[in-house]
Amino acid sequence: MANNTFTKPSFWSRRLVLGTTVAGAVIFFVVGIMFWGGFNTAMEATNTTEFCIGCHEMEANVYQEYTPTIHYSNRTGVRAGCPDCHVPRPWIHKIVRKIQASREVFFWLTGKIDTKEKFEEHRFDLAQNVWKAMKDTDSRECRNCHNFESMNPEFQKPRARKQHLNAFETGQTCIDCHKGIAHTDVRHKLSDEQLESIEAPNPEFIREVPQAYKDGLARVEAKEAAEAAKLKADKVAEKAKVEEKIKAAVASALASSGASGGASADSAGSASSTGASNINVDWGKANSTDIGVFYPGTASIEWILGRNHGGKRAFSKGDRCLECHSEEIADIGNLIVSGESEKDLEPNLIPGKRGAFDVTIDATHDDENLYLRFSWADGDHAPVPFVDGGKMDPENPMKLAFMIATDEAEYADRAGCWGTCHADANTMPFAPEMDTLKGSDLAKRLDFNSGVTKYVKESRTKLELKGRRGKALGGWDKLKGDDEIKAAQDGNQYMDLVRYSSGTKKVEDGQILAERSMHGGQGAEVEASLNGGTWSVIVKRKLKSDKAGDVSIEAGKVYNFGFAIHDDYSSARYHHVSFGYKLALDNDEAEVNAIKQ
């Protein structure tokens, strides 16, 4: 007789999904946890800086470059290790990166980069791989620590604020600007085509400016405006006190000398310190502003528009130099004149030459004339080691020049007179030899007695900006035809130029178009003096002119303004220059605002 007794399976033998028993499921579960835990433990163990530098290739090369940088040590004590910059945090992307890292293990096994020489040989290729990966992912790993939405512009310099705002609006990403910040920078090895491609804005990266950033920007701009207003008010009050003291001193001197006039100015000047000026203006009614000038070295308009200028893209789309550099004028000049600038803009150092100084400009006008008074502290003499006698222009202790232009001259609206400074001008890096100039067909049309002088872009068919295949930067030999030059003249595409030389007391009024022409303007009256270690240059210029090359100044219009000072017997490019500013009559929005008498 058959035994039909049913034996109930134990709990562990019960079947679940796909015939799996409870015991089997538990075993799989435990094994799965152990595998997953072990897998993650192993993966995280390979996700540390210590693991990365476990092989000497990394420890002896990139790690040594990394330790002096801000990513390793900084004032806040936050350190970004290798995985923070090179390993994604999202799991899928992390696994992909780990698989890609097998190539690096292969390099280690084959000894492809096991010496410093081999590493240097492949450094550029390795860097390009990282740059491309970061560009493709919108610098994803940068945001392991940094975040646009968390940026507070109140703690950023004007240049950083402007560049980050541009990044929001144009679709740029971190790696576009921040190559070589943790390791040796090899960006300079990229060709111009590669550079344009890898640093071009990506419309997909355009993002809305975070409200927190907008609020911070509004706060810092309001704070800076208030500080500027207070500083201006303090200067006006101080100026009024000084003017009163001067008037009292003049009155006392006249009373004691029987109305004869007081002591004469220093030999370098042409006006008396006690008021023997023929330019009669109540400077107490003038508007005053301080503008910093700095030593530019060999920085030209081609350099500004070239690959080595971080603000090239912003400048090209219309941003003014001041928007980024207004707070660092002195720093720029000091770095260049000392040879400490990483941009390497001065091959001929002059020991002791100052890098920057402030100039006070008092501006006023009446119905017929514009009056400008430039004042600044004289500096110590710094002999030029590569010039006999140490003075480039022994006849003139000081020269001052200023330019006025309309917006018709390209770059004048953002760079002032910088648009006339070219890499192939006299004493600049790509200046042609005199024999080349004299033998050129252009010698019949241009004055090459002083080499290539200043010119504006509108007078040339092309400016060489990239220097491909050994081409010289600039465009001295790309002069347009006479008809085109005349059209540029008629279209106000020139810069009005006034220059004063203190030794010869010579006043020149010309223009810059095809070249620097120092004649043809209506002229100006200039008085200069050096008293108590302070230069004072007073300029009287008619507001309106019918001369070609002159810019007539009218109420309600804003003009582009820039100036340069050759102090300490200097000449050519060894001067101090301003950025581009705005000049107007009775307009508080202009930096140089001439108030009516």
C-alpha positions in Angstrom: 0.0 0.0 0.0 1.5 3.3 -1.1 2.5 6.0 1.5 0.7 9.2 0.5 1.8 11.1 3.6 2.6 14.7 2.6 5.8 16.1 4.3 5.7 19.9 4.6 9.1 21.4 3.6 11.0 23.3 6.2 11.0 27.1 6.1 14.5 27.2 4.6 13.5 24.8 1.8 10.5 26.8 0.7 10.5 27.8 -2.9 10.4 31.5 -3.8 10.8 33.3 -7.1 12.2 31.2 -9.9 12.4 28.1 -7.6 14.9 29.7 -5.3 14.7 28.4 -1.8 14.7 30.7 1.2 18.1 29.4 2.2 19.4 30.0 -1.2 18.0 33.5 -1.2 19.6 34.3 2.1 22.9 33.0 0.9 22.7 35.0 -2.3 21.7 38.1 -0.2 24.6 37.7 2.2 27.0 37.0 -0.6 25.7 40.0 -2.5 26.2 42.2 0.5 29.7 40.9 1.0 30.5 41.3 -2.7 29.0 44.8 -2.9 30.7 45.9 0.3 33.9 44.4 -0.8 33.6 45.9 -4.3 32.9 49.4 -2.9 35.6 49.0 -0.3 38.1 48.1 -2.9 36.9 50.9 -5.2 37.1 53.5 -2.5 40.5 52.2 -1.5 41.7 53.1 -5.0 39.9 56.4 -4.8 42.4 58.2 -2.5 45.4 60.5 -3.1 47.6 58.0 -1.3 46.7 55.2 -3.7 47.2 57.6 -6.7 50.8 58.4 -5.7 51.6 54.8 -4.8 53.5 54.5 -8.0 56.6 56.7 -8.4 55.4 58.0 -11.8 52.7 60.1 -10.0 54.6 60.7 -6.7 57.7 62.0 -8.4 56.0 64.2 -11.0 52.4 65.5 -10.7 52.3 65.2 -7.0 55.4 67.4 -6.5 53.8 70.0 -8.8 50.5 69.8 -6.9 51.8 70.4 -3.3 52.8 74.1 -3.7 49.4 75.0 -5.2 46.3 76.4 -3.5 44.4 73.1 -4.0 46.9 71.5 -1.6 47.3 74.2 1.0 45.3 77.4 1.5 44.0 79.8 4.2 40.8 77.8 4.7 42.5 74.4 5.2 40.4 72.8 2.5 42.3 70.3 0.4 41.3 68.9 -3.0 42.9 65.5 -3.5 43.4 63.6 -6.8 39.9 61.9 -6.8 38.2 65.3 -6.2 39.4 66.5 -9.5 39.8 63.3 -11.6 37.1 60.9 -10.4 33.3 61.6 -10.9 31.0 61.2 -7.9 28.0 59.8 -9.8 28.3 56.0 -9.6 27.9 55.2 -13.3 30.4 57.8 -14.3 32.7 56.6 -11.6 32.7 53.1 -12.9 33.4 54.3 -16.4 36.3 56.3 -15.1 37.7 53.3 -13.3 37.5 51.2 -16.4 39.4 54.0 -18.3 42.0 53.9 -15.6 43.0 50.5 -16.7 45.0 52.3 -19.5 47.0 53.9 -16.8 47.7 50.6 -15.2 48.9 49.4 -18.6 51.2 52.4 -18.9 52.6 51.5 -15.5 53.2 47.9 -16.5 54.9 48.8 -19.7 56.9 51.7 -18.2 55.6 54.2 -20.7 56.0 57.1 -18.3 58.3 55.6 -15.6 61.0 58.4 -15.9 60.7 62.1 -15.7 61.9 62.5 -19.2 59.2 60.0 -20.5 56.6 61.8 -18.5 57.5 65.2 -19.9 57.4 63.6 -23.4 53.8 62.6 -22.9 52.6 65.4 -20.6 50.9 67.5 -23.3 48.9 64.5 -24.5 47.9 63.6 -21.0 46.9 67.2 -20.3 44.8 67.3 -23.5 42.9 64.2 -22.4 42.0 65.8 -19.1 41.0 69.1 -20.7 38.8 67.4 -23.2 37.1 65.3 -20.6 36.4 68.3 -18.4 35.2 70.3 -21.4 32.8 67.5 -22.4 31.3 67.3 -18.9 31.0 71.0 -18.3 33.9 70.7 -15.7 31.8 68.3 -13.7 34.6 67.4 -11.2 35.3 71.1 -10.5 31.8 71.2 -9.0 32.8 68.4 -6.5 33.9 71.5 -4.5 32.9 74.6 -6.5 29.4 75.6 -7.5 28.3 78.6 -9.5 25.1 78.8 -7.5 27.2 79.2 -4.3 29.5 81.9 -5.6 29.3 85.2 -3.8 30.7 88.1 -6.0 31.1 90.2 -2.9 34.3 88.3 -2.2 35.6 88.3 -5.7 37.8 90.8 -7.5 36.2 92.8 -10.3 38.0 90.7 -12.9 36.7 87.5 -11.4 33.1 88.8 -11.1 33.1 89.9 -14.7 34.5 86.6 -16.0 32.1 84.5 -14.1 29.2 86.6 -15.2 30.4 86.1 -18.8 30.6 82.4 -18.2 26.9 82.3 -17.2 25.8 84.2 -20.2 28.0 82.8 -23.0 28.3 79.1 -21.9 31.9 78.9 -20.8 33.0 76.3 -18.3 35.7 76.2 -15.6 38.4 74.5 -17.6 38.2 77.2 -20.3 40.1 79.6 -18.0 41.6 77.5 -15.3 44.1 75.2 -17.0 47.4 74.5 -15.2 46.2 75.5 -11.7 47.3 72.3 -10.0 50.0 71.0 -12.3 52.5 72.5 -14.8 50.6 74.6 -17.4 51.2 73.4 -21.0 48.4 75.5 -22.5 50.9 77.4 -24.5 51.6 74.3 -26.6 48.1 74.3 -28.0 47.9 75.7 -31.6 45.6 78.6 -32.2 43.1 76.3 -33.9 43.1 73.9 -30.9 42.8 76.8 -28.5 39.8 78.3 -30.3 38.1 74.9 -30.4 38.7 73.8 -26.8 37.9 77.2 -25.2 35.0 78.2 -27.4 31.8 78.8 -25.5 29.2 75.9 -25.6 25.6 77.2 -25.9 24.5 74.1 -24.0 26.4 75.3 -21.0 24.6 78.7 -20.8 22.8 78.9 -17.5 20.6 81.5 -15.8 22.5 83.8 -13.5 21.5 82.6 -10.0 19.5 85.1 -8.0 22.0 84.8 -5.1 24.7 85.9 -7.5 22.7 88.8 -8.7 21.9 89.9 -5.2 25.6 89.7 -4.2 26.6 91.6 -7.3 24.1 94.4 -6.5 25.4 94.6 -2.9 29.0 94.8 -3.8 28.4 97.4 -6.6 26.3 99.5 -4.2 29.1 99.2 -1.6 31.8 100.2 -4.0 29.7 103.1 -5.3 29.2 104.4 -1.8 32.9 104.1 -1.1 33.7 105.9 -4.3 31.2 108.7 -3.5 32.7 109.2 0.0 36.2 109.2 -1.4 35.2 111.8 -4.0 33.5 114.0 -1.4 36.6 113.8 0.9 38.8 114.8 -2.0 36.5 117.7 -2.9 36.7 118.9 0.7 40.4 118.5 0.8 40.8 120.3 -2.5 38.8 123.2 -1.3 41.1 123.5 1.7 44.2 123.4 -0.5 42.7 126.1 -2.8 42.0 128.3 0.1 45.6 127.9 1.4 47.0 128.6 -2.1 44.9 131.8 -2.4 46.0 132.9 1.1 49.7 132.2 0.2 49.4 134.1 -3.1 47.7 137.1 -1.4 50.4 137.1 1.3 53.2 136.9 -1.3 51.7 139.7 -3.4 51.3 141.9 -0.3 54.9 141.3 0.8 56.4 141.8 -2.7 54.4 144.7 -3.9 52.2 142.7 -6.4 55.2 141.4 -8.3 54.3 137.7 -8.4 56.4 135.3 -6.2 59.0 132.8 -6.9 59.3 131.2 -10.3 58.6 127.6 -11.1 61.3 124.9 -11.4 63.4 125.1 -14.5 61.4 122.2 -16.0 58.2 124.1 -16.1 56.8 127.2 -17.7 54.4 128.5 -15.1 54.9 130.0 -11.7 53.9 128.1 -8.6 52.3 131.2 -7.2 49.8 131.9 -9.9 51.7 133.5 -12.8 49.7 131.4 -15.2 48.2 132.8 -18.3 45.4 130.3 -18.2 43.0 131.9 -15.9 40.6 129.3 -14.5 38.9 128.9 -11.1 40.1 125.4 -10.4 37.8 125.3 -7.4 34.9 124.9 -9.8 36.5 122.0 -11.6 35.7 118.4 -11.2 38.6 116.2 -9.9 39.3 112.5 -10.4 42.3 110.3 -9.7 43.4 107.9 -12.5 46.2 105.4 -12.1 48.7 105.0 -14.9 51.0 102.0 -15.2 54.0 100.6 -17.1 52.7 98.4 -20.0 55.9 96.9 -21.2 55.3 95.3 -24.6 51.6 94.7 -24.2 50.0 95.8 -27.6 46.5 95.6 -29.1 47.7 92.4 -30.7 48.6 91.0 -27.3 45.2 92.1 -25.9 43.4 90.2 -28.8 45.8 87.3 -28.6 45.9 83.9 -26.9 47.9 85.0 -23.8 45.3 87.5 -22.6 42.7 85.9 -20.4 40.3 88.7 -21.2 40.5 88.4 -24.9 37.0 87.0 -25.4 35.4 89.6 -23.1 37.3 92.5 -24.7 36.4 91.3 -28.2 32.7 91.4 -27.4 32.9 94.9 -26.0 33.9 94.8 -22.4 36.1 97.8 -21.3 39.5 97.1 -19.8 38.4 98.9 -16.6 35.6 96.3 -16.0 38.2 93.7 -15.0 41.3 95.7 -14.1 40.2 98.9 -12.3 41.3 97.6 -8.9 44.6 96.2 -10.0 46.3 98.9 -12.0 49.2 99.3 -9.7 49.7 95.5 -9.4 49.8 95.2 -13.2 52.4 97.9 -13.6 54.6 96.7 -10.8 54.6 93.1 -12.0 55.5 94.1 -15.6 58.3 96.6 -14.7 59.9 94.2 -12.3 59.9 91.3 -14.8 57.8 89.2 -12.3 54.7 89.1 -14.5 53.9 85.6 -15.7 53.0 87.2 -19.0 56.7 88.1 -19.6 56.0 91.5 -21.1 59.3 93.3 -20.4 62.6 91.9 -21.9 64.5 95.1 -21.0 64.3 95.7 -17.3 65.1 99.2 -15.8 66.1 98.7 -12.2 64.3 101.2 -9.9 61.7 102.3 -12.5 58.3 102.7 -10.8 55.5 100.5 -12.1 52.6 102.8 -11.5 51.4 106.1 -10.0 48.2 108.1 -9.6 47.4 111.2 -11.6 44.8 113.8 -10.5 42.9 115.3 -13.4 40.9 118.5 -12.8 38.5 119.2 -15.6 36.4 122.3 -16.4 35.2 124.3 -19.3 33.6 127.5 -20.4 31.7 128.4 -23.6 34.8 128.1 -25.7 37.5 126.0 -24.1 38.2 122.7 -22.3 40.7 123.0 -19.4 42.5 120.0 -18.0 45.0 120.0 -15.2 47.2 116.9 -14.7 49.0 116.6 -11.4 51.2 113.8 -10.1 54.2 113.1 -7.8 57.6 113.1 -9.5 59.6 109.9 -9.1 63.2 109.2 -8.4 65.6 108.9 -11.4 66.2 105.4 -12.5 69.1 105.2 -15.0 68.4 103.1 -18.0 71.2 100.5 -18.2 71.0 100.0 -22.0 71.2 103.7 -22.9 74.4 105.8 -22.7 74.0 108.4 -19.9 70.9 106.6 -18.5 68.4 109.0 -20.1 66.4 108.1 -23.3 65.4 111.7 -23.9 67.8 113.9 -22.1 66.2 117.0 -23.4 62.8 116.3 -21.9 62.3 115.3 -18.2 58.7 114.7 -18.9 56.3 114.4 -21.9 52.5 114.2 -21.6 50.1 113.2 -24.4 46.4 112.6 -24.4 44.0 111.3 -27.0 40.3 111.9 -27.6 38.2 109.8 -30.0 34.7 109.0 -30.9 33.2 105.5 -31.0 33.8 105.3 -34.7 37.5 104.3 -34.0 37.3 100.6 -33.1 38.5 99.7 -29.6 38.5 103.3 -28.5 35.3 102.7 -26.6 36.9 100.1 -24.4 40.7 100.6 -24.5 41.2 104.3 -25.1 44.5 105.0 -26.9 45.5 101.3 -26.6 44.1 100.6 -30.0 46.9 102.6 -31.6 49.7 100.6 -29.9 50.9 97.8 -32.1 53.5 95.0 -31.7 55.4 96.2 -34.8 55.8 99.8 -33.6 59.3 101.3 -32.9 61.0 99.5 -29.9 58.2 96.8 -29.8 59.0 93.1 -30.3 58.1 92.9 -33.9 59.4 96.3 -35.1 60.9 95.9 -38.6 64.5 96.9 -39.3 65.1 100.4 -40.7 66.5 99.0 -43.9 63.2 97.1 -44.4 61.2 100.2 -43.9 63.3 102.4 -46.2 63.2 99.8 -48.9 59.4 99.4 -48.7 57.0 100.9 -51.2 55.2 102.5 -48.2 58.2 104.7 -47.5 56.7 107.1 -50.1 53.5 107.3 -48.1 54.5 107.0 -44.5 57.2 108.7 -42.4 59.6 106.1 -41.2 62.3 108.4 -39.8 61.3 107.2 -36.3 60.4 103.7 -37.4 56.8 102.5 -37.4 54.7 104.9 -35.3 51.2 104.4 -33.9 48.3 103.7 -36.2 44.6 102.5 -36.0 43.2 99.3 -37.3 40.9 101.2 -39.8 44.0 102.2 -41.8 45.1 98.6 -42.4 43.6 95.8 -44.5 44.5 93.3 -41.7 46.2 92.9 -38.4 48.2 89.8 -37.8 47.1 88.5 -34.4 48.3 84.9 -34.2 51.8 84.9 -35.8 51.3 81.7 -37.6 54.1 80.3 -39.6 56.5 82.9 -38.2 54.5 85.9 -39.3 55.2 89.1 -37.4 52.4 90.5 -35.3 50.8 93.8 -36.4 50.0 95.3 -39.8 52.5 98.1 -40.6 52.8 96.8 -44.2 49.1 96.3 -44.8 48.3 100.0 -45.4 45.0 100.6 -47.3 44.7 102.8 -50.3 44.5 106.6 -50.2 40.8 106.6 -50.9 40.1 104.2 -48.0 42.3 106.3 -45.7 40.3 109.4 -46.7 37.1 107.6 -46.0 38.3 106.6 -42.6 39.3 110.2 -42.0 35.8 111.5 -43.0 34.2 108.8 -40.8 36.0 110.0 -37.7 38.0 106.8 -37.4 41.0 108.5 -35.9 42.3 109.7 -32.6 42.9 113.3 -31.9 46.4 113.7 -30.2 47.9 116.5 -28.1 51.4 116.2 -26.8 53.6 118.4 -24.6 57.3 118.2 -24.0 58.6 119.8 -20.8 62.2 120.5 -21.8 61.5 122.1 -25.2 58.1 123.4 -24.1 56.8 122.2 -27.4 53.1 121.7 -27.9 52.0 119.4 -30.8 48.4 118.7 -32.0 47.8 116.1 -34.6 46.1 112.7 -35.1 46.6 109.0 -35.4 45.2 107.3 -38.4 47.6 105.7 -40.9 50.5 106.9 -38.7 51.1 109.4 -35.9 51.0 112.8 -37.4 51.9 115.6 -35.0 50.7 118.5 -37.1 47.5 119.8 -38.6 45.4 120.3 -35.5 44.1 123.6 -34.1 46.7 123.5 -31.4 46.5 123.9 -27.6 48.0 126.1 -24.9 50.0 124.2 -22.2 51.7 125.3 -19.1 53.7 123.0 -16.9 55.6 123.2 -13.6 57.5 121.0 -11.2 57.2 122.3 -7.7 57.7 120.6 -4.4 58.1 117.2 -6.1 54.8 117.5 -7.9 54.2 118.0 -11.6 51.3 120.1 -12.8 50.4 120.3 -16.5 47.6 122.7 -17.5 46.0 122.3 -20.9 43.7 124.8 -22.6 42.0 123.5 -25.7 39.2 124.9 -27.8 36.0 122.8 -27.7 35.3 123.1 -31.4 37.6 122.8 -34.3 37.3 122.7 -38.1 40.7 121.1 -38.5 41.0 117.6 -39.9 42.0 115.1 -37.2 40.5 117.2 -34.4 37.6 116.0 -32.3 35.1 118.8 -31.5 33.6 118.4 -28.0 29.9 119.1 -27.6 27.6 119.0 -24.6 25.4 115.9 -24.4 28.1 113.6 -26.0 30.6 111.3 -24.4 34.1 110.8 -25.8 36.8 108.3 -25.4 39.9 109.5 -23.5 43.3 108.2 -22.6 46.7 109.6 -21.8 50.3 108.7 -21.4 53.2 110.2 -19.4 56.9 109.8 -20.3 58.5 110.6 -17.0 62.2 110.4 -16.0 63.5 111.3 -19.5 61.9 108.2 -21.1 60.7 107.7 -24.7 58.9 105.4 -27.0 57.2 102.5 -25.2 58.9 103.0 -21.9 56.1 105.3 -20.6 53.2 105.0 -18.2 49.7 104.8 -19.7 46.1 104.9 -18.6 43.3 102.6 -19.6 40.4 104.0 -21.6 38.1 106.4 -19.9 35.1 108.6 -20.8 35.2 112.4 -21.1 32.2 114.6 -21.3 30.9 118.0 -20.4 28.7 118.3 -17.2 28.0 114.5 -17.2 28.4 112.7 -13.8 28.6 109.4 -15.6 31.8 110.2 -17.3 35.1 109.5 -15.4 36.6 112.8 -16.6 33.6 115.2 -16.2 34.4 118.8 -17.1 32.2 121.1 -15.1 31.3 124.5 -16.5 32.9 127.5 -14.9 
